[in-house]
Amino acid sequence: MKALIVYDSVFGNTEQVARAMTQAIGAGIDPAWEALAVKVDAVGSEHLEDVALLVVGSPTRVFRPTPALSSWVKSLPENSLQGVRVAAFDTRLPPENAPAPLRLLIKLFGWAAKPIANGLTKRGGELVAEPEGFLVTGTEGPLKEGELERAEAWAREIAAKH
Ligand SMILES: Cc1cc2nc3c(=O)[nH]c(=O)nc-3n(C[C@H](O)[C@H](O)[C@H](O)COP(=O)(O)O)c2cc1C
């Protein structure tokens, strides 16, 4: 079974999360899985062939995924994810580190994972996990301690749902 992790990343943190997930699924409890991580600007239609699980992640940028990631999701044809299990994640700053006015906006507008998940289900994907966020300690990172391990566990749990 094929798992594809599509990600975007500006400073490398989301890429690290995507690679940790790929490793966790590929070397996970079920040897039937093969997993591949591909950056959004390198994804071709061949990558999506026979994919059983599609995980898509982006850094949160002004409450949303990056433009490249959003465009890619929008470019997927209608119903193209029928029969594909999907999940979405983002990286984000801890809201408690943001100034109060920004905290309010974050509460209102949220993070990248939810709109990604909506885009995937709109195209027929079956959502197998709630959209998840992984924390960076600053705009350029690094990831908060323990987040890579949490990402691995999240990915393993998703892969086990079949
Ligand atoms: C222009 C810009 C906008 C950002 N907007 C948000 C935001 O709305 N919410 C948030 O939690 N983090 C925000 N961040 C922090 C990013 O989420 C952080 O840079 C990202 O997780 C790093 O991932 P990467 O290394 O893969 O690029 C923003 C960062 C930049 C540079």
The ligand as an SDF file (V2000), in Angstrom:
LIG
                    3D

 31 33  0  0  0  0  0  0  0  0999 V2000
    4.6130   35.4650    6.7750 C   0  0  0  0  0  0  0  0  0  0  0  0
    4.3750   34.4840    7.8770 C   0  0  0  0  0  0  0  0  0  0  0  0
    3.0690   34.2890    8.3590 C   0  0  0  0  0  0  0  0  0  0  0  0
    2.8280   33.3950    9.4100 C   0  0  0  0  0  0  0  0  0  0  0  0
    1.5460   33.2280    9.8600 N   0  0  0  0  0  0  0  0  0  0  0  0
    1.3050   32.3690   10.8910 C   0  0  0  0  0  0  0  0  0  0  0  0
   -0.0230   32.1800   11.3880 C   0  0  0  0  0  0  0  0  0  0  0  0
   -1.0000   32.7580   10.9180 O   0  0  0  0  0  0  0  0  0  0  0  0
   -0.1990   31.3120   12.4340 N   0  0  0  0  0  0  0  0  0  0  0  0
    0.8480   30.6250   12.9840 C   0  0  0  0  0  0  0  0  0  0  0  0
    0.6250   29.8670   13.9270 O   0  0  0  0  0  0  0  0  0  0  0  0
    2.1220   30.7810   12.5220 N   0  0  0  0  0  0  0  0  0  0  0  0
    2.3720   31.6280   11.4940 C   0  0  0  0  0  0  0  0  0  0  0  0
    3.6420   31.7710   11.0170 N   0  0  0  0  0  0  0  0  0  0  0  0
    4.7170   30.9320   11.5470 C   0  0  0  0  0  0  0  0  0  0  0  0
    4.8800   29.7350   10.6090 C   0  0  0  0  0  0  0  0  0  0  0  0
    3.8660   28.8230   10.8750 O   0  0  0  0  0  0  0  0  0  0  0  0
    6.2630   29.0820   10.7350 C   0  0  0  0  0  0  0  0  0  0  0  0
    7.1620   29.9440   10.0690 O   0  0  0  0  0  0  0  0  0  0  0  0
    6.2580   27.7030   10.0800 C   0  0  0  0  0  0  0  0  0  0  0  0
    5.6250   26.7870   10.9180 O   0  0  0  0  0  0  0  0  0  0  0  0
    7.6560   27.2200    9.7740 C   0  0  0  0  0  0  0  0  0  0  0  0
    7.5110   26.1130    8.9170 O   0  0  0  0  0  0  0  0  0  0  0  0
    8.5650   25.8590    7.7520 P   0  0  0  0  0  0  0  0  0  0  0  0
    9.9070   25.8040    8.4000 O   0  0  0  0  0  0  0  0  0  0  0  0
    8.1850   24.5630    7.1550 O   0  0  0  0  0  0  0  0  0  0  0  0
    8.4660   26.9770    6.7690 O   0  0  0  0  0  0  0  0  0  0  0  0
    3.9030   32.6720    9.9890 C   0  0  0  0  0  0  0  0  0  0  0  0
    5.2060   32.8780    9.4930 C   0  0  0  0  0  0  0  0  0  0  0  0
    5.4570   33.7530    8.4610 C   0  0  0  0  0  0  0  0  0  0  0  0
    6.8680   33.9440    7.9540 C   0  0  0  0  0  0  0  0  0  0  0  0
  1  2  1  0
  2  3  1  0
  2 30  2  0
  3  4  2  0
  4  5  1  0
  4 28  1  0
  5  6  2  0
  6  7  1  0
  6 13  1  0
  7  8  2  0
  7  9  1  0
  9 10  1  0
 10 11  2  0
 10 12  1  0
 12 13  2  0
 13 14  1  0
 14 15  1  0
 14 28  1  0
 15 16  1  0
 16 17  1  0
 16 18  1  0
 18 19  1  0
 18 20  1  0
 20 21  1  0
 20 22  1  0
 22 23  1  0
 23 24  1  0
 24 25  2  0
 24 26  1  0
 24 27  1  0
 28 29  2  0
 29 30  1  0
 30 31  1  0
M  END
$$$$
